[in-house]
Amino acid sequence: MAFQGVIRWILPRDDQFFTHLEALGTYARQSAEAFASFRDGKTADEVREAVQIIEHQADGIVRELEDALARTFVTPIDREDIHRLSNELDDIIDLTNLAARTCGLYGIKSPSRAMTELMDTLVEGCVMIEHAVPCLRQHKYEELLDLGRRIRVLEKRGDEIFRAAMSELFADDSIQAKELIRQKEVLDHIEHAIDYCDNVGDILANLAVKHG
């Protein structure tokens, strides 16, 4: 057992890190759902504002977590794992915010079918993440591994939707260049957010193997 592991076993552990990570998982889900409300009739500006509020709240959690890491000697899991997991969760929220901001910036009136499908995939992935992160605190490692596999399936679905959308956009001779750029950029951001969901799933699965 490594020295840090021995100390972690002997001394009481500060579970505030789990609380911060779980909060980020919830903010990821909330940001995805707020963005997806674009498909339900909200305007791009309304969606952008809602997601931005959540993104600012998540940034506050990240700052608190980083401050706690700097002050704490013994952490419940390796500090490098905490740092990486918090960054990847924050990246999901940042990319969702970027997608929402892009919709507002480009004046997109309503999402395309492909955008809606990717939004739904992002929401589904973030719901899984919100459920998965508490499994670390609860030592539910088999459940973590299962959720990691399911998130990977979602990421592949997102890739398929994105590739099909790109093929359709570039095959449409009637689409104006400005509209193609608008749609492509938003789709890029959503697809990247889904990729980061997969990154989080990988980290959680690796932690399940490491600690299980």
N, CA, C and O of each residue as an XYZ file, in Angstrom:
848
protein
N       0.849     -1.187      0.000
C       0.000      0.000      0.000
C       0.887      1.241      0.000
O       1.806      1.345      0.812
N       0.616      2.195     -0.916
C       1.398      3.420     -1.001
C       1.224      4.232      0.274
O       0.243      4.087      1.003
N       2.235      5.113      0.526
C       2.217      5.909      1.760
C       0.918      6.697      1.899
O       0.306      6.704      2.967
N       0.496      7.361      0.822
C      -0.736      8.143      0.888
C      -1.929      7.248      1.215
O      -2.847      7.652      1.929
N      -1.901      6.017      0.676
C      -2.982      5.088      0.973
C      -3.004      4.681      2.427
O      -4.076      4.543      3.016
N      -1.816      4.482      3.026
C      -1.739      4.134      4.451
C      -2.293      5.267      5.302
O      -3.091      5.038      6.210
N      -1.866      6.491      5.004
C      -2.346      7.650      5.749
C      -3.860      7.789      5.596
O      -4.561      8.088      6.563
N      -4.360      7.571      4.385
C      -5.796      7.679      4.138
C      -6.565      6.652      4.960
O      -7.679      6.918      5.410
N      -5.968      5.480      5.155
C      -6.614      4.408      5.918
C      -6.619      4.726      7.414
O      -7.577      4.401      8.115
N      -5.546      5.364      7.904
C      -5.412      5.638      9.335
C      -6.236      6.854      9.762
O      -6.938      6.815     10.772
N      -6.142      7.936      8.980
C      -6.737      9.202      9.395
C      -8.161      9.346      8.865
O      -8.513      8.742      7.852
N      -8.980     10.146      9.549
C     -10.326     10.412      9.035
C     -10.251     11.159      7.711
O      -9.349     11.968      7.494
N     -11.197     10.884      6.837
C     -11.175     11.476      5.513
C     -12.213     12.590      5.410
O     -13.258     12.549      6.059
N     -11.905     13.572      4.593
C     -12.804     14.703      4.400
C     -13.677     14.423      3.183
O     -13.196     14.422      2.050
N     -14.963     14.185      3.426
C     -15.859     13.817      2.334
C     -16.421     15.015      1.589
O     -17.282     14.854      0.724
N     -15.941     16.238      1.914
C     -16.434     17.397      1.178
C     -16.127     17.275     -0.313
O     -16.832     17.847     -1.145
N     -15.082     16.534     -0.647
C     -14.725     16.388     -2.058
C     -15.799     15.618     -2.814
O     -16.128     15.966     -3.948
N     -16.345     14.578     -2.197
C     -17.454     13.865     -2.818
C     -18.648     14.796     -2.993
O     -19.320     14.770     -4.024
N     -18.906     15.615     -1.983
C     -20.030     16.556     -2.056
C     -19.852     17.523     -3.223
O     -20.805     17.798     -3.952
N     -18.638     18.041     -3.403
C     -18.366     18.957     -4.517
C     -18.515     18.244     -5.865
O     -19.115     18.790     -6.791
N     -17.976     17.041     -5.976
C     -18.069     16.299     -7.236
C     -19.515     15.963     -7.566
O     -19.929     16.051     -8.722
N     -20.280     15.582     -6.557
C     -21.695     15.271     -6.779
C     -22.465     16.516     -7.213
O     -23.363     16.438     -8.051
N     -22.104     17.670     -6.633
C     -22.745     18.923     -7.046
C     -22.446     19.227     -8.512
O     -23.325     19.683     -9.242
N     -21.208     18.976     -8.946
C     -20.859     19.201    -10.351
C     -21.628     18.258    -11.265
O     -22.039     18.650    -12.357
N     -21.825     17.011    -10.825
C     -22.639     16.087    -11.607
C     -24.060     16.592    -11.765
O     -24.652     16.470    -12.838
N     -24.611     17.158    -10.699
C     -25.962     17.718    -10.763
C     -26.007     18.939    -11.670
O     -26.947     19.099    -12.449
N     -25.004     19.799    -11.576
C     -24.966     20.977    -12.448
C     -24.817     20.579    -13.919
O     -25.371     21.241    -14.797
N     -24.081     19.515    -14.188
C     -23.964     19.041    -15.572
C     -25.333     18.640    -16.106
O     -25.703     19.000    -17.223
N     -26.082     17.892    -15.297
C     -27.427     17.482    -15.711
C     -28.341     18.695    -15.882
O     -29.089     18.774    -16.856
N     -28.285     19.635    -14.947
C     -29.136     20.822    -15.020
C     -28.810     21.672    -16.246
O     -29.711     22.197    -16.899
N     -27.526     21.803    -16.553
C     -27.145     22.611    -17.718
C     -27.615     21.954    -19.011
O     -28.084     22.637    -19.921
N     -27.492     20.629    -19.094
C     -27.952     19.914    -20.288
C     -29.462     20.053    -20.450
O     -29.951     20.261    -21.561
N     -30.199     19.940    -19.352
C     -31.655     20.067    -19.427
C     -32.076     21.495    -19.765
O     -33.024     21.705    -20.522
N     -31.367     22.481    -19.199
C     -31.685     23.876    -19.517
C     -31.438     24.157    -20.996
O     -32.230     24.845    -21.640
N     -30.347     23.628    -21.531
C     -30.057     23.809    -22.952
C     -31.098     23.099    -23.808
O     -31.537     23.633    -24.827
N     -31.491     21.905    -23.399
C     -32.463     21.129    -24.170
C     -33.847     21.770    -24.164
O     -34.687     21.416    -24.990
N     -34.101     22.707    -23.249
C     -35.400     23.394    -23.250
C     -35.572     24.239    -24.508
O     -36.673     24.708    -24.796
N     -34.484     24.433    -25.258
C     -34.553     25.125    -26.553
C     -35.497     24.390    -27.495
O     -36.177     25.012    -28.311
N     -35.538     23.071    -27.381
C     -36.406     22.285    -28.259
C     -37.869     22.386    -27.839
O     -38.760     21.996    -28.594
N     -38.118     22.907    -26.639
C     -39.476     22.965    -26.100
C     -40.102     24.347    -26.220
O     -41.137     24.618    -25.613
N     -39.477     25.216    -26.999
C     -40.084     26.513    -27.257
C     -39.403     27.693    -26.608
O     -39.775     28.834    -26.881
N     -38.407     27.458    -25.746
C     -37.664     28.579    -25.175
C     -36.841     29.257    -26.280
O     -36.408     28.607    -27.231
N     -36.636     30.556    -26.139
C     -35.797     31.263    -27.112
C     -34.321     30.986    -26.829
O     -33.954     30.545    -25.740
N     -33.495     31.252    -27.822
C     -32.055     31.036    -27.653
C     -31.506     31.894    -26.520
O     -30.645     31.444    -25.764
N     -31.996     33.125    -26.395
C     -31.510     34.002    -25.328
C     -31.941     33.505    -23.952
O     -31.170     33.588    -22.996
N     -33.157     32.992    -23.844
C     -33.620     32.438    -22.568
C     -32.779     31.233    -22.161
O     -32.400     31.080    -21.000
N     -32.501     30.395    -23.133
C     -31.693     29.203    -22.871
C     -30.274     29.601    -22.482
O     -29.714     29.070    -21.524
N     -29.702     30.528    -23.224
C     -28.337     30.988    -22.930
C     -28.237     31.525    -21.508
O     -27.293     31.206    -20.786
N     -29.205     32.336    -21.108
C     -29.171     32.921    -19.767
C     -29.283     31.845    -18.692
O     -28.570     31.885    -17.689
N     -30.186     30.876    -18.904
C     -30.380     29.813    -17.914
C     -29.125     28.960    -17.756
O     -28.728     28.632    -16.637
N     -28.504     28.604    -18.875
C     -27.301     27.768    -18.817
C     -26.141     28.546    -18.203
O     -25.338     27.983    -17.459
N     -26.052     29.827    -18.512
C     -24.947     30.633    -17.986
C     -25.008     30.746    -16.462
O     -23.971     30.729    -15.799
N     -26.206     30.858    -15.910
C     -26.356     30.910    -14.452
C     -25.817     29.628    -13.824
O     -25.094     29.671    -12.828
N     -26.173     28.494    -14.412
C     -25.702     27.202    -13.897
C     -24.187     27.094    -14.036
O     -23.509     26.599    -13.135
N     -23.663     27.557    -15.162
C     -22.211     27.493    -15.389
C     -21.449     28.307    -14.342
O     -20.393     27.881    -13.874
N     -21.977     29.468    -13.978
C     -21.335     30.292    -12.950
C     -21.380     29.600    -11.586
O     -20.415     29.660    -10.824
N     -22.493     28.948    -11.285
C     -22.597     28.208    -10.024
C     -21.577     27.064     -9.988
O     -20.941     26.820     -8.963
N     -21.434     26.376    -11.109
C     -20.470     25.274    -11.184
C     -19.042     25.782    -11.026
O     -18.221     25.132    -10.378
N     -18.743     26.932    -11.610
C     -17.403     27.514    -11.454
C     -17.094     27.784     -9.985
O     -15.959     27.608     -9.543
N     -18.101     28.209     -9.233
C     -17.908     28.432     -7.804
C     -17.561     27.153     -7.071
O     -16.717     27.154     -6.175
N     -18.214     26.055     -7.450
C     -17.916     24.754     -6.837
C     -16.486     24.328     -7.161
O     -15.772     23.826     -6.293
N     -16.075     24.528     -8.403
C     -14.710     24.155     -8.800
C     -13.687     24.942     -7.987
O     -12.686     24.383     -7.539
N     -13.933     26.227     -7.795
C     -13.001     27.036     -6.997
C     -12.946     26.540     -5.550
O     -11.868     26.452     -4.962
N     -14.096     26.220     -4.986
C     -14.128     25.696     -3.619
C     -13.361     24.380     -3.527
O     -12.625     24.142     -2.569
N     -13.541     23.533     -4.532
C     -12.867     22.240     -4.528
C     -11.353     22.415     -4.629
O     -10.599     21.753     -3.916
N     -10.914     23.301     -5.511
C      -9.475     23.532     -5.662
C      -8.882     24.116     -4.381
O      -7.778     23.744     -3.982
N      -9.606     25.023     -3.740
C      -9.133     25.580     -2.467
C      -9.027     24.488     -1.407
O      -8.065     24.449     -0.639
N     -10.022     23.603     -1.371
C     -10.009     22.515     -0.388
C      -8.851     21.557     -0.646
O      -8.229     21.068      0.297
N      -8.560     21.287     -1.915
C      -7.421     20.426     -2.244
C      -6.114     21.032     -1.747
O      -5.236     20.322     -1.257
N      -5.994     22.340     -1.877
C      -4.764     23.008     -1.443
C      -4.607     22.979      0.078
O      -3.486     23.033      0.585
N      -5.720     22.894      0.809
C      -5.672     22.937      2.270
C      -5.620     21.562      2.919
O      -5.264     21.443      4.091
N      -5.975     20.510      2.159
C      -6.206     19.194      2.753
C      -5.058     18.248      2.446
O      -4.621     18.138      1.300
N      -4.571     17.565      3.475
C      -3.489     16.603      3.281
C      -4.030     15.238      2.870
O      -3.490     14.605      1.963
N      -5.093     14.781      3.532
C      -5.654     13.461      3.255
C      -6.977     13.624      2.518
O      -7.894     14.280      3.011
N      -7.069     13.033      1.352
C      -8.290     13.092      0.545
C      -8.870     11.689      0.406
O      -8.132     10.710      0.505
N     -10.187     11.571      0.178
C     -10.805     10.243      0.138
C     -10.350      9.388     -1.044
O     -10.317      8.161     -0.951
N     -10.006     10.032     -2.139
C      -9.357      9.368     -3.276
C      -8.183     10.261     -3.677
O      -8.077     11.390     -3.198
N      -7.308      9.772     -4.542
C      -6.118     10.539     -4.909
C      -6.497     11.931     -5.413
O      -7.445     12.088     -6.183
N      -5.746     12.931     -4.970
C      -6.064     14.308     -5.340
C      -5.990     14.510     -6.852
O      -6.726     15.330     -7.401
N      -5.108     13.771     -7.531
C      -5.035     13.886     -8.992
C      -6.339     13.417     -9.634
O      -6.791     14.001    -10.619
N      -6.942     12.367     -9.081
C      -8.213     11.869     -9.606
C      -9.338     12.861     -9.343
O     -10.198     13.073    -10.198
N      -9.330     13.470     -8.159
C     -10.338     14.487     -7.838
C     -10.217     15.664     -8.799
O     -11.214     16.146     -9.337
N      -8.991     16.118     -9.005
C      -8.744     17.267     -9.880
C      -9.190     16.965    -11.311
O      -9.861     17.780    -11.944
N      -8.817     15.808    -11.805
C      -9.165     15.455    -13.191
C     -10.671     15.297    -13.356
O     -11.245     15.773    -14.336
N     -11.314     14.627    -12.395
C     -12.756     14.407    -12.498
C     -13.510     15.731    -12.438
O     -14.454     15.941    -13.199
N     -13.105     16.617    -11.549
C     -13.790     17.913    -11.451
C     -13.611     18.723    -12.729
O     -14.546     19.388    -13.177
N     -12.427     18.674    -13.315
C     -12.182     19.411    -14.557
C     -13.034     18.887    -15.706
O     -13.581     19.670    -16.482
N     -13.150     17.563    -15.816
C     -13.935     16.982    -16.909
C     -15.425     17.284    -16.725
O     -16.124     17.569    -17.698
N     -15.909     17.223    -15.493
C     -17.307     17.583    -15.227
C     -17.551     19.049    -15.574
O     -18.568     19.392    -16.176
N     -16.619     19.900    -15.194
C     -16.748     21.326    -15.497
C     -16.708     21.571    -16.998
O     -17.388     22.466    -17.500
N     -15.914     20.782    -17.719
C     -15.834     20.940    -19.173
C     -17.168     20.612    -19.848
O     -17.530     21.253    -20.835
N     -17.899     19.627    -19.333
C     -19.229     19.330    -19.881
C     -20.111     20.568    -19.783
O     -20.786     20.946    -20.741
N     -20.092     21.190    -18.610
C     -20.923     22.374    -18.373
C     -20.460     23.534    -19.243
O     -21.283     24.248    -19.816
N     -19.147     23.728    -19.346
C     -18.607     24.819    -20.165
C     -18.986     24.650    -21.634
O     -19.346     25.623    -22.296
N     -18.909     23.435    -22.142
C     -19.245     23.194    -23.547
C     -20.742     23.338    -23.794
O     -21.156     23.817    -24.850
N     -21.547     22.930    -22.833
C     -22.994     23.136    -22.953
C     -23.297     24.627    -22.976
O     -24.128     25.088    -23.759
N     -22.620     25.375    -22.116
C     -22.779     26.830    -22.101
C     -22.333     27.440    -23.427
O     -22.974     28.357    -23.940
N     -21.238     26.930    -23.975
C     -20.743     27.438    -25.255
C     -21.749     27.171    -26.372
O     -21.971     28.028    -27.227
N     -22.357     25.989    -26.367
C     -23.376     25.671    -27.373
C     -24.567     26.615    -27.253
O     -25.080     27.106    -28.259
N     -25.007     26.868    -26.019
C     -26.143     27.769    -25.803
C     -25.805     29.196    -26.231
O     -26.622     29.872    -26.855
N     -24.598     29.648    -25.893
C     -24.167     30.993    -26.286
C     -24.094     31.125    -27.804
O     -24.451     32.164    -28.359
N     -23.631     30.073    -28.471
C     -23.515     30.103    -29.927
C     -24.888     30.206    -30.576
O     -25.058     30.914    -31.568
N     -25.869     29.501    -30.018
C     -27.241     29.604    -30.538
C     -27.737     31.040    -30.441
O     -28.359     31.553    -31.372
N     -27.460     31.692    -29.306
C     -27.872     33.082    -29.147
C     -27.102     34.022    -30.054
O     -27.682     34.926    -30.655
N     -25.796     33.813    -30.154
C     -24.944     34.673    -30.970
C     -25.347     34.627    -32.435
O     -25.367     35.658    -33.108
N     -25.669     33.432    -32.934
C     -26.004     33.266    -34.345
C     -27.490     33.450    -34.629
O     -27.923     33.319    -35.774
N     -28.270     33.753    -33.600
C     -29.696     34.004    -33.815
C     -30.464     32.792    -34.298
O     -31.381     32.919    -35.109
N     -30.103     31.629    -33.811
C     -30.815     30.412    -34.211
C     -32.197     30.417    -33.565
O     -32.318     30.525    -32.345
N     -33.227     30.299    -34.382
C     -34.603     30.415    -33.898
C     -35.106     29.138    -33.244
O     -35.839     29.181    -32.257
N     -34.710     28.016    -33.795
C     -35.121     26.724    -33.234
C     -34.085     25.678    -33.631
O     -33.442     25.809    -34.672
N     -33.915     24.643    -32.814
C     -32.888     23.639    -33.117
C     -33.291     22.741    -34.282
O     -34.471     22.458    -34.487
N     -32.302     22.305    -35.032
C     -32.544     21.331    -36.097
C     -32.824     19.961    -35.488
O     -32.660     19.757    -34.285
N     -33.243     19.040    -36.326
C     -33.502     17.677    -35.841
C     -32.241     17.078    -35.232
O     -32.302     16.456    -34.171
N     -31.101     17.260    -35.891
C     -29.848     16.698    -35.373
C     -29.464     17.348    -34.044
O     -28.994     16.665    -33.134
N     -29.659     18.658    -33.929
C     -29.382     19.328    -32.651
C     -30.239     18.736    -31.538
O     -29.755     18.463    -30.439
N     -31.521     18.542    -31.843
C     -32.435     17.983    -30.841
C     -32.000     16.586    -30.422
O     -32.029     16.253    -29.237
N     -31.602     15.774    -31.383
C     -31.156     14.411    -31.069
C     -29.894     14.434    -30.208
O     -29.758     13.638    -29.279
N     -28.975     15.343    -30.517
C     -27.758     15.446    -29.709
C     -28.059     16.014    -28.323
O     -27.470     15.582    -27.332
N     -28.973     16.979    -28.253
C     -29.397     17.491    -26.942
C     -29.937     16.362    -26.069
O     -29.586     16.243    -24.895
N     -30.800     15.532    -26.666
C     -31.382     14.415    -25.918
C     -30.295     13.452    -25.445
O     -30.346     12.952    -24.321
N     -29.320     13.200    -26.304
C     -28.215     12.308    -25.943
C     -27.386     12.905    -24.814
O     -26.982     12.195    -23.892
N     -27.132     14.207    -24.884
C     -26.373     14.885    -23.828
C     -27.117     14.820    -22.496
O     -26.514     14.543    -21.459
N     -28.416     15.074    -22.525
C     -29.205     14.998    -21.288
C     -29.128     13.599    -20.701
O     -28.919     13.433    -19.499
N     -29.297     12.597    -21.551
C     -29.263     11.214    -21.070
C     -27.908     10.887    -20.443
O     -27.839     10.242    -19.396
N     -26.834     11.336    -21.091
C     -25.505     11.090    -20.540
C     -25.294     11.784    -19.212
O     -24.698     11.211    -18.299
N     -25.776     13.017    -19.092
C     -25.590     13.769    -17.843
C     -26.446     13.211    -16.713
O     -26.046     13.263    -15.550
N     -27.613     12.680    -17.043
C     -28.427     12.004    -16.023
C     -27.667     10.798    -15.473
O     -27.651     10.564    -14.265
N     -27.040     10.038    -16.367
C     -26.242      8.892    -15.929
C     -25.070      9.339    -15.054
O     -24.764      8.704    -14.045
N     -24.422     10.428    -15.444
C     -23.291     10.931    -14.662
C     -23.749     11.362    -13.271
O     -23.094     11.057    -12.274
N     -24.873     12.071    -13.210
C     -25.380     12.500    -11.902
C     -25.646     11.292    -11.005
O     -25.437     11.354     -9.793
N     -26.101     10.205    -11.599
C     -26.347      8.982    -10.835
C     -25.041      8.271    -10.485
O     -24.938      7.628     -9.440
N     -24.044      8.391    -11.366
C     -22.805      7.626    -11.186
C     -21.883      8.220    -10.130
O     -21.281      7.478     -9.353
N     -21.762      9.540    -10.089
C     -20.763     10.157     -9.199
C     -20.962      9.765     -7.731
O     -19.973      9.480     -7.057
N     -22.196      9.737     -7.202
C     -22.358      9.319     -5.800
C     -21.939      7.876     -5.528
O     -21.712      7.504     -4.377
N     -21.837      7.066     -6.575
C     -21.401      5.678     -6.389
C     -19.971      5.611     -5.853
O     -19.590      4.617     -5.234
N     -19.178      6.658     -6.084
C     -17.821      6.698     -5.522
C     -17.875      6.712     -4.000
O     -17.200      5.923     -3.340
N     -18.681      7.612     -3.450
C     -18.803      7.723     -2.005
C     -19.391      6.442     -1.410
O     -19.021      6.025     -0.313
N     -20.318      5.825     -2.159
C     -21.048      4.656     -1.663
C     -20.335      3.335     -1.954
O     -20.815      2.267     -1.574
N     -19.193      3.413     -2.627
C     -18.408      2.225     -2.986
C     -19.212      1.239     -3.850
O     -19.049      0.025     -3.727
N     -20.064      1.760     -4.707
C     -20.851      0.916     -5.613
C     -20.083      0.784     -6.928
O     -20.448      1.375     -7.944
N     -19.027      0.006     -6.882
C     -18.097     -0.025     -8.002
C     -18.634     -0.795     -9.207
O     -18.345     -0.431    -10.347
N     -19.406     -1.847     -8.973
C     -19.996     -2.573    -10.100
C     -20.979     -1.681    -10.847
O     -21.044     -1.703    -12.077
N     -21.742     -0.897    -10.094
C     -22.682      0.031    -10.722
C     -21.938      1.098    -11.521
O     -22.379      1.497    -12.598
N     -20.812      1.554    -10.988
C     -19.987      2.522    -11.714
C     -19.505      1.959    -13.043
O     -19.559      2.635    -14.070
N     -19.039      0.728    -13.016
C     -18.559      0.099    -14.248
C     -19.684     -0.024    -15.270
O     -19.481      0.224    -16.458
N     -20.867     -0.407    -14.802
C     -22.014     -0.537    -15.701
C     -22.390      0.811    -16.302
O     -22.646      0.907    -17.502
N     -22.426      1.847    -15.479
C     -22.767      3.174    -15.983
C     -21.707      3.683    -16.953
O     -22.034      4.352    -17.933
N     -20.443      3.370    -16.689
C     -19.384      3.747    -17.619
C     -19.589      3.124    -18.990
O     -19.378      3.772    -20.015
N     -20.004      1.856    -19.002
C     -20.273      1.180    -20.284
C     -21.463      1.813    -21.000
O     -21.444      1.980    -22.219
N     -22.489      2.161    -20.244
C     -23.683      2.761    -20.848
C     -23.396      4.154    -21.400
O     -23.929      4.540    -22.441
N     -22.562      4.894    -20.705
C     -22.176      6.219    -21.207
C     -21.369      6.083    -22.492
O     -21.513      6.901    -23.400
N     -20.528      5.069    -22.579
C     -19.759      4.826    -23.803
C     -20.692      4.546    -24.985
O     -20.452      5.029    -26.091
N     -21.748      3.772    -24.758
C     -22.737      3.503    -25.812
C     -23.388      4.806    -26.273
O     -23.575      5.024    -27.470
N     -23.732      5.670    -25.315
C     -24.323      6.965    -25.659
C     -23.367      7.813    -26.490
O     -23.782      8.469    -27.445
N     -22.088      7.797    -26.124
C     -21.105      8.587    -26.864
C     -21.012      8.117    -28.307
O     -20.877      8.930    -29.222
N     -21.082      6.822    -28.510
C     -21.048      6.287    -29.876
C     -22.297      6.707    -30.644
O     -22.228      7.015    -31.834
N     -23.441      6.717    -29.955
C     -24.671      7.186    -30.594
C     -24.526      8.653    -30.997
O     -24.932      9.047    -32.090
N     -23.946      9.457    -30.108
C     -23.719     10.862    -30.427
C     -22.824     11.029    -31.640
O     -23.076     11.889    -32.484
N     -21.781     10.218    -31.736
C     -20.898     10.266    -32.906
C     -21.666      9.962    -34.187
O     -21.474     10.626    -35.206
N     -22.533      8.961    -34.131
C     -23.314      8.583    -35.317
C     -24.255      9.706    -35.738
O     -24.378     10.010    -36.925
N     -24.918     10.320    -34.760
C     -25.820     11.435    -35.064
C     -25.037     12.588    -35.677
O     -25.474     13.195    -36.655
N     -23.886     12.883    -35.101
C     -23.068     13.998    -35.585
C     -22.579     13.744    -37.006
O     -22.665     14.626    -37.861
N     -22.067     12.545    -37.260
C     -21.559     12.241    -38.606
C     -22.673     12.302    -39.641
O     -22.479     12.825    -40.738
N     -23.834     11.769    -39.295
C     -24.966     11.804    -40.231
C     -25.396     13.244    -40.502
O     -25.727     13.596    -41.634
N     -25.389     14.068    -39.463
C     -25.775     15.471    -39.631
C     -24.781     16.210    -40.515
O     -25.182     17.003    -41.368
N     -23.487     15.960    -40.322
C     -22.472     16.606    -41.148
C     -22.609     16.189    -42.612
O     -22.506     17.013    -43.521
N     -22.838     14.913    -42.815
C     -23.004     14.408    -44.178
C     -24.205     15.063    -44.851
O     -24.146     15.444    -46.020
N     -25.287     15.186    -44.100
C     -26.503     15.789    -44.650
C     -26.301     17.271    -44.944
O     -26.744     17.767    -45.979
N     -25.637     17.974    -44.040
C     -25.405     19.408    -44.239
C     -24.569     19.674    -45.484
O     -24.914     20.531    -46.297
N     -23.469     18.937    -45.632
C     -22.556     19.208    -46.739
C     -23.064     18.645    -48.067
O     -22.567     19.010    -49.132
N     -24.051     17.759    -47.999
C     -24.643     17.231    -49.233
C     -25.769     18.117    -49.751
O     -26.222     17.954    -50.884
N     -26.219     19.056    -48.923
C     -27.343     19.924    -49.289
C     -26.826     21.143    -50.055
O     -26.298     22.083    -49.460
N     -26.984     21.114    -51.381
C     -26.487     22.209    -52.215
C     -27.277     23.498    -52.018
O     -26.808     24.577    -52.381
N     -28.468     23.392    -51.449
C     -29.311     24.578    -51.313
C     -29.024     25.375    -50.038
O     -29.479     26.511    -49.902
N     -28.277     24.788    -49.111
C     -28.041     25.462    -47.837
C     -27.036     26.593    -48.014
O     -26.023     26.428    -48.694
N     -27.313     27.726    -47.410
C     -26.408     28.863    -47.488
C     -25.205     28.636    -46.570
O     -25.299     27.950    -45.552
N     -24.078     29.227    -46.957
C     -22.840     29.020    -46.203
C     -22.989     29.464    -44.749
O     -22.505     28.787    -43.842
N     -23.656     30.598    -44.522
C     -23.828     31.089    -43.152
C     -24.616     30.094    -42.305
O     -24.281     29.839    -41.149
N     -25.661     29.543    -42.896
C     -26.485     28.591    -42.145
C     -25.712     27.315    -41.860
O     -25.841     26.737    -40.781
N     -24.909     26.873    -42.819
C     -24.090     25.685    -42.601
C     -23.126     25.913    -41.436
O     -22.967     25.044    -40.578
N     -22.487     27.082    -41.409
C     -21.541     27.390    -40.331
C     -22.255     27.424    -38.988
O     -21.757     26.880    -38.003
N     -23.435     28.070    -38.947
C     -24.204     28.139    -37.699
C     -24.473     26.746    -37.149
O     -24.173     26.442    -35.994
N     -25.045     25.915    -38.004
C     -25.445     24.586    -37.540
C     -24.237     23.734    -37.171
O     -24.246     23.041    -36.154
N     -23.203     23.787    -37.996
C     -22.022     22.966    -37.728
C     -21.388     23.331    -36.390
O     -20.995     22.445    -35.632
N     -21.284     24.622    -36.092
C     -20.616     25.032    -34.856
C     -21.398     24.576    -33.625
O     -20.812     24.095    -32.655
N     -22.714     24.728    -33.666
C     -23.525     24.280    -32.527
C     -23.426     22.767    -32.363
O     -23.256     22.270    -31.250
N     -23.532     22.043    -33.461
C     -23.421     20.584    -33.405
C     -22.057     20.158    -32.865
O     -21.963     19.212    -32.083
N     -21.004     20.855    -33.281
C     -19.649     20.569    -32.773
C     -19.606     20.666    -31.249
O     -19.087     19.775    -30.576
N     -20.150     21.747    -30.719
C     -20.084     21.972    -29.273
C     -20.868     20.904    -28.500
O     -20.410     20.413    -27.469
N     -22.040     20.554    -29.005
C     -22.833     19.532    -28.298
C     -22.123     18.185    -28.356
O     -22.055     17.464    -27.361
N     -21.598     17.857    -29.527
C     -20.902     16.571    -29.671
C     -19.680     16.505    -28.766
O     -19.386     15.453    -28.199
N     -18.968     17.612    -28.626
C     -17.805     17.637    -27.735
C     -18.235     17.479    -26.282
O     -17.545     16.822    -25.501
N     -19.359     18.070    -25.913
C     -19.865     17.895    -24.545
C     -20.172     16.427    -24.271
O     -19.911     15.927    -23.177
N     -20.724     15.742    -25.261
C     -21.003     14.309    -25.108
C     -19.697     13.526    -24.991
O     -19.616     12.565    -24.226
N     -18.679     13.931    -25.743
C     -17.360     13.298    -25.615
C     -16.837     13.409    -24.182
O     -16.261     12.460    -23.651
N     -17.037     14.559    -23.569
C     -16.569     14.743    -22.191
C     -17.384     13.916    -21.207
O     -16.873     13.516    -20.161
N     -18.646     13.657    -21.532
C     -19.408     12.703    -20.717
C     -18.717     11.345    -20.734
O     -18.610     10.678    -19.705
N     -18.254     10.945    -21.906
C     -17.540      9.673    -22.022
C     -16.239      9.710    -21.237
O     -15.862      8.718    -20.614
N     -15.543     10.856    -21.260
C     -14.321     10.991    -20.461
C     -14.609     10.789    -18.981
O     -13.866     10.096    -18.287
N     -15.689     11.395    -18.502
C     -16.080     11.229    -17.100
C     -16.398      9.768    -16.813
O     -15.997      9.232    -15.779
N     -17.120      9.121    -17.730
C     -17.421      7.700    -17.555
C     -16.164      6.859    -17.462
O     -16.095      5.926    -16.662
N     -15.163      7.184    -18.282
C     -13.888      6.454    -18.237
C     -13.178      6.656    -16.899
O     -12.667      5.702    -16.311
N     -13.148      7.899    -16.424
C     -12.493      8.176    -15.140
C     -13.180      7.412    -14.017
O     -12.519      6.799    -13.180
N     -14.500      7.449    -14.003
C     -15.248      6.756    -12.948
C     -15.034      5.248    -13.020
O     -14.890      4.589    -11.990
N     -15.014      4.700    -14.237
C     -14.774      3.264    -14.387
C     -13.370      2.898    -13.909
O     -13.185      1.875    -13.251
N     -12.388      3.726    -14.236
C     -11.019      3.472    -13.772
C     -10.922      3.540    -12.253
O     -10.197      2.759    -11.638
N     -11.653      4.474    -11.650
C     -11.667      4.568    -10.190
C     -12.338      3.350     -9.570
O     -11.945      2.896     -8.496
N     -13.351      2.824    -10.250
C     -14.013      1.614     -9.755
C     -13.043      0.438     -9.741
O     -13.020     -0.342     -8.789
N     -12.243      0.315    -10.796
C     -11.240     -0.757    -10.855
C     -10.153     -0.521     -9.807
O      -9.703     -1.458     -9.147
N      -9.743      0.719     -9.663
C      -8.661      1.081     -8.742
C      -9.029      0.827     -7.283
O      -8.191      0.389     -6.494
N     -10.275      1.102     -6.928
C     -10.683      1.021     -5.524
C     -11.568     -0.179     -5.218
O     -11.832     -0.475     -4.053
N     -12.026     -0.868     -6.250
C     -12.946     -1.978     -6.022
C     -12.243     -3.264     -5.594
O     -12.900     -4.280     -5.367
